[in-house]
Amino acid sequence: MEHDEDLFGGKVTARSLKEALMQQEEEELEIPKTEVEYLHDVPLKMIAQIGRVSKSMKEVLELKTGMVVEFDKVVGEPMDILIGGRLMCRGEIVVVNERYGIRISEVVRADDSSQHSSF
């Protein structure tokens, strides 16, 4: 499309069309805070994942008390935190009042988390 005319007789170029589409996308992303406040009470499952390992069904059936399963992460490496099944942040294990917790060390952008799959 080199030059077309819009409804009002003005010239439409590929560049002006692209700019208009980008502006429309930006406007669609701007959701007023009051319109999403009802989402604040929606429960989401938060999973702290120390690592992953693949095992065959035979290996799983052979698991016994006291056996050790080795994961892909090394000691001290941040744990992955999945929220709603997507990687959202990473953190380190801490103990708070005799319970385990996680101190967030990194928040992962949404486009970065698409490269990590969930269970």
C-alpha positions as CSV (number, residue, x, y, z in Angstrom):
1,M,0.0,0.0,0.0
2,E,1.8,3.1,-1.2
3,H,-0.9,5.7,-0.9
4,D,-4.6,5.2,-0.3
5,E,-7.3,7.7,0.6
6,D,-9.1,7.6,3.9
7,L,-12.8,8.3,4.3
8,F,-12.2,12.1,4.3
9,G,-10.0,12.2,1.2
10,G,-6.7,12.4,3.2
11,K,-3.6,10.3,2.3
12,V,-3.0,7.1,4.2
13,T,0.5,5.7,4.0
14,A,1.9,2.5,5.4
15,R,3.7,4.6,8.1
16,S,0.6,6.5,9.2
17,L,-1.3,3.2,9.3
18,K,1.4,1.6,11.4
19,E,1.4,4.6,13.8
20,A,-2.4,4.5,14.1
21,L,-2.3,0.8,15.0
22,M,0.5,1.3,17.6
23,Q,-1.5,4.1,19.2
24,Q,-4.6,1.9,19.3
25,E,-2.7,-0.9,20.9
26,E,-1.3,1.5,23.6
27,E,-4.8,2.8,24.3
28,E,-6.1,-0.7,24.7
29,L,-3.3,-1.5,27.2
30,E,-4.2,1.5,29.4
31,I,-6.9,0.0,31.6
32,P,-8.1,2.4,34.3
33,K,-7.3,1.1,37.8
34,T,-10.9,1.2,38.9
35,E,-11.9,-1.2,36.2
36,V,-9.6,-4.0,37.5
37,E,-9.9,-3.5,41.3
38,Y,-12.4,-6.4,41.4
39,L,-9.5,-8.7,40.3
40,H,-7.5,-8.0,43.5
41,D,-9.4,-10.8,45.4
42,V,-8.9,-13.4,42.7
43,P,-6.9,-16.3,44.2
44,L,-3.8,-17.4,42.3
45,K,-1.7,-20.5,43.0
46,M,1.9,-19.6,43.8
47,I,4.5,-22.4,43.5
48,A,8.1,-22.2,44.6
49,Q,10.1,-24.6,42.4
50,I,13.5,-25.8,43.5
51,G,14.3,-27.5,40.2
52,R,13.1,-30.0,37.6
53,V,14.0,-33.5,36.7
54,S,12.6,-36.0,34.2
55,K,12.1,-39.5,35.4
56,S,10.6,-42.5,33.6
57,M,7.5,-44.2,35.0
58,K,9.7,-47.1,36.1
59,E,12.0,-44.8,38.1
60,V,9.1,-43.1,39.8
61,L,7.6,-46.4,40.8
62,E,10.9,-47.5,42.2
63,L,11.1,-44.5,44.6
64,K,11.5,-45.5,48.2
65,T,11.8,-43.6,51.5
66,G,15.3,-42.2,52.0
67,M,16.2,-42.1,48.3
68,V,17.6,-38.8,47.0
69,V,16.2,-37.2,43.8
70,E,18.8,-34.8,42.3
71,F,17.4,-31.7,40.6
72,D,18.9,-29.5,37.9
73,K,19.7,-26.5,40.1
74,V,22.8,-26.1,42.3
75,V,22.8,-25.0,46.0
76,G,22.5,-21.2,46.3
77,E,20.9,-20.7,42.8
78,P,17.6,-18.8,43.0
79,M,14.3,-20.8,43.0
80,D,11.7,-20.2,40.4
81,I,8.4,-18.8,41.6
82,L,5.4,-19.6,39.3
83,I,2.1,-17.7,39.7
84,G,-0.8,-19.0,37.8
85,G,1.5,-21.5,36.1
86,R,3.9,-18.8,34.7
87,L,7.3,-17.9,35.9
88,M,6.9,-14.5,37.5
89,C,10.0,-14.1,39.8
90,R,13.0,-15.8,41.4
91,G,14.1,-15.8,45.0
92,E,16.1,-17.5,47.8
93,I,14.9,-19.6,50.6
94,V,14.6,-18.0,54.0
95,V,13.3,-19.2,57.4
96,V,10.6,-17.0,59.1
97,N,9.3,-18.0,62.5
98,E,10.2,-21.7,61.9
99,R,8.5,-21.7,58.4
100,Y,10.1,-21.5,55.0
101,G,9.7,-18.4,52.9
102,I,11.2,-16.9,49.8
103,R,13.0,-13.5,49.5
104,I,12.3,-12.2,46.0
105,S,15.5,-11.4,44.2
106,E,14.3,-10.9,40.7
107,V,10.9,-10.1,39.0
108,V,10.7,-11.6,35.6
109,R,9.0,-9.7,32.8
110,A,6.0,-11.4,31.2
111,D,7.7,-11.8,27.8
112,D,10.8,-13.4,29.5
113,S,8.7,-16.0,31.2
114,S,7.3,-17.4,27.9
115,Q,10.6,-19.2,27.4
116,H,10.0,-21.2,30.6
117,S,7.3,-23.9,30.5
118,S,5.4,-24.9,33.6
119,F,4.4,-28.4,34.7
